[in-house]
Amino acid sequence: MDTRIALIGIVLDSTRSVDELNRLLSEYGSYIIGRMGIPYREKNLSIISIAMDAPADAISALSGKLGMLPGVSTKTIYAKTK
């Protein structure tokens, strides 16, 4: 199975989707290398970065599912090397 290294950046502007976001991250947990969350209290935002080593379709699927959640914005970048 060919995998890619990617980073998914997530910005939450409300807490209404936190449970579903955590459920999705648990579902894809076997592909997640690491996770960092930063609460930005002054702006009432949460910023999360997810590092993954996964097949491209799994990365795309997770990013797409996260991006459809209310109050969640995502952006995915891929490493140039495989």
Secondary structure, DSSP 8 states (H G I E B T S, - for coil): ---EEEEEEEEESSSTTHHHHHHHHHHTGGGEEEEEEEEEGGGTEEEEEEEEEE-HHHHHHHHHHHHTSTTEEEEEEE-S--
